[in-house]
Amino acid sequence: MLNKISYNGTDYYGVMEDGFYANERFIAGVPLEAIKSEFRRIDLDTITNNIDSRLSSTDWTQFADAPLTTQQKQEYVEYRKKLVELKQSLHNVTDLASIKLPLAPQI
């Protein structure tokens, strides 16, 4: 029985309950599509968590008393908008490797 799976960017790997480490060709009884689906879910969760973290770490930029110029504040508004739009469109992405997170403004 498959206990844990991971992806190294090229191959899917699994750790079986007995502790043996196997690549996708040796994970007995688990269809490859099920493994890929699980990795996609994990990858989407990772990307979503990254976006959420970026949004949380820039919340302060939206406060009225944030020590930013009007231009810097606007750059953060646009940056955060791109993050939110990306997060909302993730379910439509077929190639997760094509996702490019926006760069944060430099202050």
C-alpha contacts under 8 A as a table, 3 or more apart, distances in Angstrom:
res1	aa1	res2	aa2	distance
1	M	16	M	5.77
1	M	17	E	5.78
1	M	28	A	7.54
1	M	29	G	7.62
2	L	5	I	7.55
2	L	14	G	6.52
2	L	15	V	6.27
2	L	16	M	4.60
2	L	17	E	6.11
2	L	27	I	7.06
2	L	30	V	7.52
3	N	14	G	7.20
3	N	15	V	5.65
3	N	16	M	5.08
3	N	17	E	5.17
4	K	14	G	5.55
4	K	15	V	5.19
4	K	16	M	6.98
5	I	12	Y	7.14
5	I	13	Y	5.56
5	I	14	G	4.20
5	I	15	V	6.28
5	I	35	I	7.70
5	I	39	F	7.59
6	S	12	Y	6.00
6	S	13	Y	5.33
6	S	14	G	6.33
6	S	39	F	7.02
7	Y	10	T	7.00
7	Y	11	D	5.88
7	Y	12	Y	4.65
7	Y	13	Y	6.07
7	Y	39	F	6.96
8	N	11	D	5.81
8	N	12	Y	6.79
8	N	13	Y	7.90
11	D	23	N	7.09
11	D	24	E	7.31
12	Y	23	N	5.89
12	Y	24	E	5.45
12	Y	35	I	7.59
12	Y	36	K	7.62
13	Y	21	Y	7.27
13	Y	22	A	5.77
13	Y	23	N	4.27
13	Y	24	E	5.74
14	G	21	Y	5.92
14	G	22	A	5.38
14	G	23	N	6.08
14	G	24	E	7.10
14	G	27	I	6.81
15	V	19	G	5.95
15	V	20	F	5.82
15	V	21	Y	4.63
15	V	22	A	6.34
16	M	19	G	5.26
16	M	20	F	5.41
16	M	21	Y	6.37
16	M	22	A	7.49
16	M	27	I	7.73
17	E	20	F	7.45
22	A	25	R	7.63
22	A	26	F	5.57
22	A	27	I	6.22
23	N	26	F	5.67
23	N	27	I	6.65
24	E	27	I	5.47
24	E	32	L	6.73
24	E	35	I	7.93
25	R	28	A	8.00
27	I	30	V	6.01
30	V	34	A	6.79
30	V	35	I	7.04
31	P	34	A	5.30
31	P	35	I	6.59
32	L	35	I	5.07
32	L	36	K	6.19
33	E	36	K	5.01
33	E	37	S	5.95
34	A	37	S	5.05
34	A	38	E	6.17
35	I	38	E	5.15
35	I	39	F	6.25
36	K	39	F	5.05
36	K	40	R	6.11
37	S	40	R	5.07
37	S	41	R	6.28
38	E	41	R	5.06
38	E	42	I	6.21
39	F	42	I	4.93
39	F	43	D	5.92
40	R	43	D	4.98
40	R	44	L	6.00
40	R	96	L	7.96
41	R	44	L	5.11
41	R	45	D	6.11
42	I	45	D	5.06
42	I	46	T	6.18
43	D	46	T	5.01
43	D	47	I	6.21
43	D	96	L	7.75
44	L	47	I	5.09
44	L	48	T	5.99
44	L	90	L	7.46
44	L	96	L	7.88
45	D	48	T	5.04
45	D	49	N	6.00
46	T	49	N	5.12
46	T	50	N	6.14
47	I	50	N	5.01
47	I	51	I	6.25
48	T	51	I	5.12
48	T	52	D	6.12
48	T	87	K	6.39
49	N	52	D	5.00
49	N	53	S	6.04
50	N	53	S	5.08
50	N	54	R	6.23
51	I	54	R	5.08
51	I	55	L	6.19
51	I	83	L	6.24
51	I	84	V	7.85
51	I	87	K	6.99
52	D	55	L	5.08
52	D	56	S	6.09
53	S	56	S	5.07
53	S	57	S	6.04
54	R	57	S	5.19
54	R	58	T	6.38
55	L	58	T	5.32
55	L	59	D	6.25
55	L	80	R	6.37
55	L	83	L	7.41
56	S	59	D	5.27
57	S	60	W	7.35
58	T	61	T	5.51
58	T	62	Q	7.67
58	T	76	Y	7.69
58	T	80	R	7.97
59	D	62	Q	5.78
59	D	63	F	7.50
60	W	63	F	5.57
60	W	66	A	6.47
61	T	66	A	5.61
61	T	67	P	7.99
61	T	68	L	7.37
61	T	73	K	6.35
61	T	76	Y	6.78
62	Q	66	A	6.86
62	Q	73	K	6.93
62	Q	76	Y	7.85
62	Q	77	V	7.52
63	F	66	A	5.26
68	L	71	Q	7.89
68	L	72	Q	5.71
68	L	73	K	5.96
69	T	72	Q	5.11
69	T	73	K	6.15
70	T	73	K	5.13
70	T	74	Q	6.21
71	Q	74	Q	5.07
71	Q	75	E	6.23
72	Q	75	E	5.02
72	Q	76	Y	6.38
72	Q	105	P	7.59
72	Q	107	I	7.18
73	K	76	Y	5.17
73	K	77	V	6.27
74	Q	77	V	4.89
74	Q	78	E	6.27
75	E	78	E	5.20
75	E	79	Y	6.11
75	E	105	P	6.26
76	Y	79	Y	4.85
76	Y	80	R	5.94
76	Y	104	A	7.44
76	Y	105	P	6.45
77	V	80	R	5.29
77	V	81	K	6.09
78	E	81	K	5.00
78	E	82	K	6.25
79	Y	82	K	5.23
79	Y	83	L	6.43
79	Y	102	P	6.82
79	Y	103	L	7.47
79	Y	104	A	6.33
79	Y	105	P	7.23
80	R	83	L	5.02
80	R	84	V	6.25
81	K	84	V	5.15
81	K	85	E	6.13
82	K	85	E	5.11
82	K	86	L	6.04
82	K	102	P	6.91
83	L	86	L	5.10
83	L	87	K	6.16
83	L	101	L	7.32
83	L	102	P	7.00
84	V	87	K	5.10
84	V	88	Q	6.20
85	E	88	Q	5.10
85	E	89	S	6.23
86	L	89	S	5.14
86	L	90	L	6.21
86	L	101	L	7.96
87	K	90	L	5.41
88	Q	91	H	7.36
89	S	92	N	5.60
89	S	93	V	7.00
90	L	93	V	5.30
93	V	96	L	6.42
93	V	99	I	7.96
95	D	98	S	5.55
95	D	99	I	7.53
96	L	99	I	5.55
